[in-house]
Amino acid sequence: MQRWIAWTTIFAAGVLAGAFSIGYVHAGQAPPYVTTQVLKTGLNNLPGQELLIFESTWQPSFRLPLHVHPNGHEVTYVIEGEQTFYIEGVGTRVVKAGEAIYTPPNTPHYGSNLTDKPARTVVIRIKDVGKPIMVEVKK
């Protein structure tokens, strides 16, 4: 009987240790994609247009869905790592730290981090005020 109590106690302690440690394991993992709006301002010389700047961190294997920016211009500058972009009509391009890529308005595209290291980008957009930043394209 004492042996059964001892094994049950050890088993219960193991279950509790596992339950508590899972929070610590997941707490150290970064979210797959984090983006922060750095600036949003109207453009006085371009009525109805606004400028948006974002800083983003992309974890390995993250991919945005295929999407467009309605009437919105987009420039992506890679500041760390590298990104792979697919832009309809252009194809696939790898953009490394220190390089930039332009996506014209209303053009289906997506970005992804196909490396084993995080990547960081600065994204500059000029778009119509009141229009969504991004609209997912279903294919």
C-alpha beads as a LAMMPS data file, in Angstrom:
LAMMPS data file: protein, C-alpha beads

139 atoms
138 bonds

1 atom types
1 bond types

-500.0 500.0 xlo xhi
-500.0 500.0 ylo yhi
-500.0 500.0 zlo zhi

Masses

1 110.0

Atoms # bond

1 1 1 0.000 0.000 0.000
2 1 1 2.838 2.400 0.840
3 1 1 4.413 1.656 -2.532
4 1 1 1.138 2.554 -4.305
5 1 1 0.916 5.856 -2.342
6 1 1 4.533 6.668 -3.188
7 1 1 4.028 6.020 -6.936
8 1 1 0.766 7.981 -6.952
9 1 1 2.505 10.913 -5.225
10 1 1 5.396 10.847 -7.722
11 1 1 2.945 10.658 -10.639
12 1 1 0.864 13.572 -9.297
13 1 1 4.000 15.650 -8.705
14 1 1 5.093 14.977 -12.309
15 1 1 1.696 16.018 -13.685
16 1 1 1.755 19.237 -11.643
17 1 1 5.339 20.040 -12.668
18 1 1 4.421 19.520 -16.333
19 1 1 1.300 21.658 -16.063
20 1 1 3.195 24.550 -14.485
21 1 1 6.222 24.337 -16.762
22 1 1 4.208 24.480 -20.004
23 1 1 3.512 28.162 -19.329
24 1 1 7.229 28.849 -19.072
25 1 1 7.982 27.000 -22.316
26 1 1 5.372 28.972 -24.281
27 1 1 6.185 32.258 -22.546
28 1 1 9.615 32.335 -24.213
29 1 1 8.231 32.005 -27.752
30 1 1 7.719 35.172 -29.760
31 1 1 4.472 35.663 -31.702
32 1 1 4.872 34.804 -35.412
33 1 1 4.295 38.397 -36.561
34 1 1 4.323 41.675 -34.675
35 1 1 3.698 45.000 -36.386
36 1 1 3.626 48.443 -34.814
37 1 1 2.344 51.600 -36.454
38 1 1 5.059 54.223 -36.056
39 1 1 3.403 57.123 -37.900
40 1 1 0.073 58.068 -39.447
41 1 1 -0.311 61.501 -41.003
42 1 1 -2.324 63.258 -43.662
43 1 1 -0.513 64.527 -46.741
44 1 1 -1.401 68.201 -47.162
45 1 1 -0.257 68.409 -50.775
46 1 1 -2.152 65.222 -51.701
47 1 1 -5.731 65.762 -50.475
48 1 1 -7.448 62.554 -49.394
49 1 1 -4.130 60.666 -48.998
50 1 1 -2.352 59.562 -45.850
51 1 1 1.103 58.216 -45.026
52 1 1 1.519 55.210 -42.740
53 1 1 4.791 53.750 -41.441
54 1 1 5.020 50.373 -39.694
55 1 1 7.852 48.425 -38.082
56 1 1 7.378 44.648 -38.190
57 1 1 9.106 41.547 -36.883
58 1 1 8.564 38.281 -38.776
59 1 1 9.474 35.002 -37.116
60 1 1 10.835 32.103 -39.207
61 1 1 8.242 30.390 -41.450
62 1 1 5.657 33.196 -41.057
63 1 1 3.692 34.141 -44.185
64 1 1 1.069 36.817 -44.690
65 1 1 -2.037 35.856 -46.668
66 1 1 -2.356 36.942 -50.297
67 1 1 -3.727 40.480 -50.154
68 1 1 -3.991 43.902 -51.833
69 1 1 -3.794 47.479 -50.613
70 1 1 -6.790 49.305 -52.156
71 1 1 -5.338 52.326 -53.992
72 1 1 -2.332 52.049 -51.682
73 1 1 1.358 52.202 -52.550
74 1 1 3.682 50.093 -50.399
75 1 1 7.450 50.174 -49.940
76 1 1 9.025 47.517 -47.720
77 1 1 12.571 48.043 -46.448
78 1 1 14.245 45.058 -44.792
79 1 1 16.352 46.171 -41.831
80 1 1 17.345 42.732 -40.513
81 1 1 17.383 39.267 -42.058
82 1 1 15.640 38.650 -45.355
83 1 1 12.107 38.377 -46.703
84 1 1 10.660 36.577 -49.686
85 1 1 7.919 38.457 -51.531
86 1 1 5.536 37.275 -54.199
87 1 1 4.024 40.109 -56.248
88 1 1 1.579 39.300 -59.036
89 1 1 3.047 40.385 -62.375
90 1 1 6.555 40.593 -60.878
91 1 1 7.106 37.122 -59.428
92 1 1 9.059 36.058 -56.366
93 1 1 11.889 38.207 -55.015
94 1 1 14.195 37.741 -52.044
95 1 1 14.905 41.065 -50.323
96 1 1 17.824 41.181 -47.899
97 1 1 18.747 43.636 -45.137
98 1 1 19.469 47.031 -46.676
99 1 1 17.195 46.423 -49.698
100 1 1 13.653 47.549 -50.474
101 1 1 10.772 46.455 -52.692
102 1 1 7.814 48.410 -54.102
103 1 1 4.294 47.003 -54.466
104 1 1 1.905 49.003 -56.697
105 1 1 -1.695 49.702 -55.624
106 1 1 -4.291 46.938 -55.968
107 1 1 -1.645 44.283 -56.742
108 1 1 -2.080 40.864 -55.112
109 1 1 1.023 39.947 -53.118
110 1 1 2.333 38.427 -49.905
111 1 1 5.508 38.377 -47.877
112 1 1 7.097 35.540 -45.966
113 1 1 10.121 34.738 -43.874
114 1 1 11.518 31.524 -45.322
115 1 1 14.669 31.627 -43.191
116 1 1 15.455 30.168 -39.773
117 1 1 16.016 33.631 -38.209
118 1 1 13.647 36.509 -37.405
119 1 1 13.436 39.342 -39.925
120 1 1 12.553 43.007 -39.353
121 1 1 11.034 45.423 -41.842
122 1 1 9.905 49.011 -42.122
123 1 1 6.831 49.407 -44.334
124 1 1 5.792 52.753 -45.801
125 1 1 2.319 53.109 -47.297
126 1 1 0.511 55.932 -49.048
127 1 1 -3.201 55.255 -49.303
128 1 1 -6.650 56.812 -49.564
129 1 1 -7.955 58.118 -46.245
130 1 1 -10.793 55.915 -45.034
131 1 1 -9.846 52.897 -47.172
132 1 1 -8.709 49.690 -45.463
133 1 1 -4.964 49.140 -45.232
134 1 1 -5.244 45.560 -46.499
135 1 1 -7.870 43.321 -48.061
136 1 1 -7.248 39.581 -48.224
137 1 1 -7.553 37.988 -51.678
138 1 1 -9.300 34.620 -51.720
139 1 1 -8.154 32.313 -54.527

Bonds

1 1 1 2
2 1 2 3
3 1 3 4
4 1 4 5
5 1 5 6
6 1 6 7
7 1 7 8
8 1 8 9
9 1 9 10
10 1 10 11
11 1 11 12
12 1 12 13
13 1 13 14
14 1 14 15
15 1 15 16
16 1 16 17
17 1 17 18
18 1 18 19
19 1 19 20
20 1 20 21
21 1 21 22
22 1 22 23
23 1 23 24
24 1 24 25
25 1 25 26
26 1 26 27
27 1 27 28
28 1 28 29
29 1 29 30
30 1 30 31
31 1 31 32
32 1 32 33
33 1 33 34
34 1 34 35
35 1 35 36
36 1 36 37
37 1 37 38
38 1 38 39
39 1 39 40
40 1 40 41
41 1 41 42
42 1 42 43
43 1 43 44
44 1 44 45
45 1 45 46
46 1 46 47
47 1 47 48
48 1 48 49
49 1 49 50
50 1 50 51
51 1 51 52
52 1 52 53
53 1 53 54
54 1 54 55
55 1 55 56
56 1 56 57
57 1 57 58
58 1 58 59
59 1 59 60
60 1 60 61
61 1 61 62
62 1 62 63
63 1 63 64
64 1 64 65
65 1 65 66
66 1 66 67
67 1 67 68
68 1 68 69
69 1 69 70
70 1 70 71
71 1 71 72
72 1 72 73
73 1 73 74
74 1 74 75
75 1 75 76
76 1 76 77
77 1 77 78
78 1 78 79
79 1 79 80
80 1 80 81
81 1 81 82
82 1 82 83
83 1 83 84
84 1 84 85
85 1 85 86
86 1 86 87
87 1 87 88
88 1 88 89
89 1 89 90
90 1 90 91
91 1 91 92
92 1 92 93
93 1 93 94
94 1 94 95
95 1 95 96
96 1 96 97
97 1 97 98
98 1 98 99
99 1 99 100
100 1 100 101
101 1 101 102
102 1 102 103
103 1 103 104
104 1 104 105
105 1 105 106
106 1 106 107
107 1 107 108
108 1 108 109
109 1 109 110
110 1 110 111
111 1 111 112
112 1 112 113
113 1 113 114
114 1 114 115
115 1 115 116
116 1 116 117
117 1 117 118
118 1 118 119
119 1 119 120
120 1 120 121
121 1 121 122
122 1 122 123
123 1 123 124
124 1 124 125
125 1 125 126
126 1 126 127
127 1 127 128
128 1 128 129
129 1 129 130
130 1 130 131
131 1 131 132
132 1 132 133
133 1 133 134
134 1 134 135
135 1 135 136
136 1 136 137
137 1 137 138
138 1 138 139
